[in-house]
């Protein structure tokens, strides 16, 4: 199991969209629900329709996107990585309102 690093962020957006539609997504809900009030659909909306994906400034192979596409018009930050373990999947490390 290893973190996949993408240099082409346009290609990463395509991969993220494909993986979301294939339901290849793991959300660290225990962490997110215990600390933040972000709903699952808000995470999915951010991954599909959020701002352009940017590399995380602290951890190589992690990425960040934001979404305002929520019922309450909250700004949601989603931090994720692509993991390869018998195929790729999205691991949502954290998501929170800013």
N, C-alpha and C positions, 0 to 999 in steps of 0.2 A: 504494500500500500504506500503510495507516495503522492505528494502534491504536484499537480501539473502546472507548469509555468507557461503562460501565453504572452508573447511579445506583441502580437497583432490583436489589439483590443476589439476590432471589428469582427474578427473571426471568433473571439471569445464570446461576444454578444450572440452570435449565431449558435454556438455550442450551448450556451446557457438557455436560450430559447428552446432548442431541441430537447435538452435534458429536462426542463420544466414540463414540457408537453408529454414526455415519456415517463413523468413522475419519478425521475431519478434524482430525488432531492431528500436530503436529511437535514432537518432543522433541530438545532440543539435547544429543544423546547424547555427542558428543565432549567437551563441557564436563563433563557429569554423570559419565560413566564415568571420565574422567581424574582427577576430584577426589573423587567420592563413590561409594559402593557401593549405589546404588538401582536396583532392577530395574524394567523397564517396567510390569509388572503392579502394582507398588506405586504408581506414578504414576497409573495408571488408577483404581485403587481409591480413591486420595485424591480424584481429580476427581469420581468418581461417589458415593462414600459418606463423604467426609471431613467435617470440621467445617464449620460455616457459613463461606462464603467471605467474606473481609475484603479491603478495599482495601489495597494495599501502602502503607506509610508514607512511602516515599521516591520512588516513581515513579508518576505519575498514569497510570491505565489498566492497571496491573499489579495482580494479585490473589494472595491467599495462602490455602491451605487445608492442613490437617494430617490425617494418617491414622494410626491405630494398627492398622488392619485388615491386618496383615502376618503372615506365618508366624512371624517372630521377635519379634512384638509391639514392633517399633521404632516410634518416633514420626517420621514422615516429613513434612517441610515441602515443599510444592510451590508454586513461584512461576510464574505464567503470565499470559498476556495473550491477548486475542482480537484477531486481525489480520483486516482486510478487504482482500482482494486477489482480485478476481473471486469473491467469496463469503467467508464467515467461516471461520476455522480457529483452533484453540488452538495457541499457541506456548508450550511449556513452557521457560521460561528457565533454571530451576534446580530441583533436587530434592535434598534431603539429609536425613540422619538427625540428629535433635537429641538 
